[in-house]
């Protein structure tokens, strides 16, 4: 026996062990005293059946579970225990208990489990509990690393051996096992996990005296790490006694011995089998819909309850068949359908996609609202697949009644290309085909081709190979088109923008080849200043200030000041250049104007921060050219463009009989808005196009804002299942939904020579997390919820009766209720349930965001003059 490298059992002995397996579920930072969970305990008998006559180290051992008990994991009064007054047989079920107590046989060779023998027709969950115990018998008696298969899959294991103690560390991230689930597309909206497993063995007389194993899974919402959860699984096996036991079975080979013992035994994998528990009391899809539909009316879309209902509806749709889904959309009334379409599309199952594609008819212009909601929900998809892009491409090639839907469709295809490429899917056939279609239509556009929509698609796709095309359109085209191409380049990560890009942007800004509009020139400057600019590039931009049209001058000056004040990446080089230009800047930097650029923080937190930037560019006559509000969210490693609302106007000088700026004499009258939401560029909306349209809109203007975006968006979508080494399955689901209502408006009063733009953002967010352990006979888990309702208003008032005209910008957030709750639960299949809930509500005070000092001074003037005039509008 001296040469064995694994534990060795003595002949004719029966080893009696006490075994416990505990599960705890709680908040990430909580101690385990008040956790939800349960304890499974039993006796375990182990004896040697056979030893290979040619190799002492090859042994067959029999392992039998007996005297099973299930109880609370923490002390609790009897009336708070779901197990109170129930026998083990009642809790686990007679057949299951019988199966659990049938012995298993393990073949151990050098301490590793070579074969796991059990009965074929046993339920999966009792087999897994046995596998959890069997896996504990696997160890090696020398330090080093190994790749081993046990209940958790095939994993990397590290052993540290000191005298009679062995520590076994399992790297759970390395385990190869069938995984199901998905994660969110953007890291900021996703969940981080940390999993650890360690087992300590104490040996005595070359066999096991005790085993202690602990496994931890921790889950954090990246955007709010406080809202974390953990699952702890502990196992203990302790030797109680060793007594005289049955003798060995004679035989040369394992197979013969097993046959002698019981011919029903079969060798099975030690890796856990996937078992799913059926939902016994789940409502049908239509029952569930009836219970939530009152919260889904359009006027309730800025309430947290709408977002909560949306999330629960998605979970139910994910379990539904195509027929069940179609039954709802075909019978529901018109005003609820857009919200239903949001949910069906966000569910992202093959059934939900087939149902919605069968329901929507793109040849029918009367349902374009639903078509648009479907397309945007595709654009926001949390984990889109190739099938979705393929379906959209084939729709694009077919007949589409509404041209705006056709535009939206190709713009969304761009967003899906980017999401699939981000997940190593750029070479998938559907992605290759969609890229070819978009790039092809821009490389050789037909006469009257709608070039704009393909450029907007590239603004979403951000393909490195599209950069040369975008440069061509930015520099050689006019108006809108060059503007979209330039703003598309602005969305690329600066690492993609090579010298060719910078040369072109410098030519556009300095107008080396032709005259460009202010909007395109300022975008070109922003790209240069954001892409690690050289000393000369910064110097040339600074030298240009003073030579620019009045308002652009003021705007560029404001951009430079903002870079310095907000410590942007290029602030260092800008400061360096300014030092060298000290003598000559007063004359240049003191020109008047009302345009501005400003960046500030909305929140600065330990996990994430968010910033807003607001820049406004006017024409020399005091009419708005562009206002741009951006909201960015970022953590240490990632960034998310949460929102952008751009309002653009051009060619409006004729209304107030003013002179257009250089290069803008021939621009058609136009005003419109364009939005980016969660990194997805939406289809721009036009307020008016052409002088006639403008006059009719002005004369009938009510000042009512026009809806830019309305709907429900699935933001966080995380669902993973895990195998616990003690046998049960665990799952973690985190879902975050957003109900959003953004509207923008532009009012105009010729009488008072005043204009107003107003962007209202109404938002409600609901996040729900459920971490659960399911052992068939008992479920235990924890639900966490967070909800907030808020509104962000951005108003700019311009009075252009004098020069420089007066501009007042206001950005306000209303007081916002913030509520969170934690519910821990344990339940039996019979319906007996124990829950404990804690909640907290607080009001986040409203505030007015500080813009620059100059703006504050101007607002005082605006409000003192506007109170003199009555406020009647057209």
Steps between C-alpha positions, in 0.01 A plus 500: 500500500803729528494612133142623471462854367134536598309435823473130586228315694569210730350160414194378691423840655182710490569875526208701638491872412269790581423713193343848468442717193386857566383774267483872588363787286542863607624848412862507391640663814266339760611248764333160468305513831178627341530349156233302322597138438476144629713216636502145365656251744547123502720214605734355236638143513815418302669163457756342268350248256802399293868577453679428171734205561754650253475858628426592862403847389197392300207454741120471488316663789132493588339821630154497661295801615267430800291684764432804283373820659414844361481805728556876523854616457460760778321472836143617462175484702286200407220711348751657259630166368360353179625156611317504835296183563599341167686169478797467263289266285232771471757768412708305245235252381490126560642389161772764499610409852517132407717584197725721709568220750593239236878453519741624234836346414818695417814373333796690646836485322782702655236701687302602190146379426539288184141375496176602671251208509134563572154394382388616159137592559557721804377863499764750387490702817569204735782392266648850531485494881692170485749648252554789742598254774701274264707798375627558854686164491724625218841627608873456450766476769773713338503875426450617143233579240268265315202510266223291654139415424255514788143626552602856396634386161858462383695754706851621583588391855794602719607275790712610797611219732642546851545183709149366562317799351410552134353826363325478164421822310265469203506774234127518424549735204701225326230231532370353175131427552188568294410863571171674430411866518614836371653830607433863406670663204648796686730441797359793702152349483625148572572286806844391625546163665767355723509128578735316738526143628730352766504163677715398799568131567642363826637143471559234767640151443517572125122557475268799543434630852312817395415711196384861499403655169373850427390656175404866452324675212475879521305719254530880467304743287782700341298819525424451870725254677304538823218307336698177499404145596686188601447126517711299743505121488675307781564127536644311798585132532631380839605151603299384803632143537665209318368156587512143375338486156425266207785316326637559147362357176749286310563578133759601243318789332267783600227399253469151646485628857224750414300225328530276807390787724192612302458469123276815499801727568615716206801728474394866469684830458589674825418835335153621608206436269278795416169485681220753464214533744166574340305806603186344651296806594617744235223708341447465124623786283149641452421479876822681579432766236153569646656559844750764377340670200358795696862617562587489130281783373694770309431772759654280775828443319702727727409296811719233661205260507503502116865392496433231766204358301706509180775288660264239642319482165828431317579213741162344425535550124832314518312191617214538251429341162456693177123430508458638854686818401295549183176453692581813706613729217208404282236577763634802690392860439703755304639716779658204682650334193819712481593399856426133425722520191782645717475202736467225236801632307708540817433136599737391218390136477454320165124475579460870579687604183288271280180627665579869454620457138181312419288771665662808340433573136758743358288543188231666715575867573221527758697297758824696462498601870523133598762431234714782637466377861602151384805635319619715790458209742722299259757780511504493881512118513714385792639186333397499132579199284572450132142389432366843596732686262424250224124556545542880481720479189239293319225747605714786364525328162122454490217753461468764769207738477640780715831664401571604861473134608741408222747756641453380857552141387840560345609724791415215743684248281806718564449471878470120479816474287691680772361286784575176315850620405567593864440134585738358239216459247635721219562203270151347537333471155207728595740770628716479188188532280359801693838680495530443125151638441560824695855567377404411141215754488739774617791408273284518186180691586225498238333827399253617770627226736432585864868526595416643843357177639810296408725758666282484812533119489880542498467743792368197691717228347833685551683269261874577469477428125236773458732783610631588146139522372394724789799728434398532135141594591606738778735699278334499160128513579276786614275576796334209673702232329845630589373568851380141557827360362702726734290417809533128410880535510466677836345183649803279423751416768792744442736199456334434159552856377832496312700782345283500187195581715681779679629651175146504357353650819765773497421578134126524582550716807746739332302489171812423295309359203152647524266695725318282757208561730566593862337181629743280302802716582434491875453119487833472316666710773346280772641186329850655479495613864375161622751285309828565675572823303853614419646832618464650151138389458401668826702810415333535158153469655585765760642730232177466301295641790450864424482439125180294512140619450385670823296223659732221397780701655324514834411130474858384435626716785243340727608149386863577588405635843285192564792267414715678758235531774380142473855360477430313176778279355628777271504767776874449558602582145249790477655656813848459355402676176321781685819574700690562179226722358459714809598829334253489216174359628299786653393658173413162360321361803283797590253502210132503608245226437238278663602146394644277769623154603494365852557162670411407858428203723148369560623243752838391630480168679729219614379272219397725212501867417293686246565828321289732291634727233299772342617698205310756300601661175315799351511665164621860485139620492410339832312198376587159641714286267556207732441414863655177617434337837706186578489269799787255548529232767833340580676279752869412530505289184203585282290782365140522384350779291172503693335778307534780252238743380606731218270772372616649170368790299623669183394753239264684737660843447239595238228500767659784692651664190858438613812419296609136495858412602774427249451165322137479616330727248332216308380283785137393495289586808507202731467407867510155653625287781718193516553272799741234618374272773722243672758512221237460226445781251127535433337628184505883499162676524424810290307795651468670162669493160483794262363852543135413423494217753660731757241776456204262526649337814574838656153630443347185647765452772364412838840478662415139583815286506539232235570143621855394415513164681240315699516142613635229722860387479664194649837626627646238732437143392708248689401139555739221596471154652769343717559151631572493873753237602264366769248402228227765452473749212529873566392786280554874492271730304536878487275707276471875466224672308456861401174676419585812305322797351715764327345792318649809340346819376591831345283810543543823316361850553572755228318765700730473801798384290537207735542125449488211742616140472387249757614140549312301763637165615262295717660180626403217734737214571443169672769241575423155639747232603414146602766262630366152565602146592264229381529152655163374377374432850577854617567835333683780674603839374503876518331765290631857489321789332586863435285763338528867418281750315653822379469777244770711340393821327721705277370840386681767301349842443646740243412867458640631174373859503857626561858381449659316668163340560396362836505126555390326817542127544348301784549135585286377790437167662184459705498330842518125443362224722751213534385172654678172561405173664650162589286188544648168616290189460483123547222290351383142462326362190184464711482881510614547859721810497704716735592856398664794669500839328683826568445818304627854494365809324665839467446815299794619292472878505441678171763740376589747231828402335755778504606616158771765457489834682437692181175305453381585851557871435308480173203315653454788745479741207263281297257457787504867587413596139252222432294592804439839332347340191196278508579140420253436221634278225367442153 
